Amino acid sequence: MGEKKTISVLIPCFNETDNVIPMSEAVVQQFNENLPQYDYELIFIDNCSVDGTREKLEDICVRNKKIKAIFNIA
């Protein structure tokens, strides 16, 4: 059996401090439980949030190397 195919999931966000952690956990859970035959990368695209979303995303990325973030700045 060859290398797993990778699915990339892109999630745009703006001021989603209450939602980025539950969203990341839900997506990772779906891959682990329902799509174990695939590898994944989860990419959050933050559009200049001012509510702490960036800090939460930075923490998520440290804890799971398959999760990445792009930070747009004004």
N, C-alpha and C positions, 0 to 999 in steps of 0.2 A: 504494500500500500504506500502511495506517495505522500508528499507533503500536503498538509491541510490547506484548503483554499481559505483566503481571508475575506471577511465581509467588513466593510467600513461603514460605520453609522455616523452621520453628521447631524449634530443637534445645535441649531442656533439658539442663543439665549440673550436676554436683556433683563437685568434686575430679577433674577430667578434664584435668589439666595435660599429660599425655602424648598426649591424643587430640584436643584442639580444633584444633590446626594441621592434622594429617592429615585430620580430618573436613572442615574448611573447604576444603582443597585438593581433596579428592575431590568434594565437591558442586559447586564452581566448575568443575572439569574436566568433570563430567557436563553442566552447562549449556552450556559452551563447545563440547563435542564432539557432544553428542546433541540439544540443545534450543536451537540458535542462534536460532530464531524467537521465543524468549521472553526477556524481561528477568527478572532475579531479585533478590530480597533474601534474605539469610541472616541470621536473628536467633537468636543464642544467648541463652538465659535461664539465668543462673547463680544457683544456689540456695545462696548463702552459702558458696562454696568457700573453703577455708583452705590450699590447697596451691600457690598461684601461678596458678591457672586465670584469675583476673581479669586479672592482668598480661598473660598471653598473649593473652587476648581483646582487651584494649586495643590491643596491638600489631597484631593481625590487623585490627582496625577501622581503624587508621591507614593500613594498607597497601592496603585495599580498601574503598572508600566504599559498596559494596553490602552489606557485612557490618556488622551492628550487634549491640550487646549490651545486655541488660537485667540489671542487677545487683540481686538481692534482698539485703536486709540483715536481720540478726537483730534 
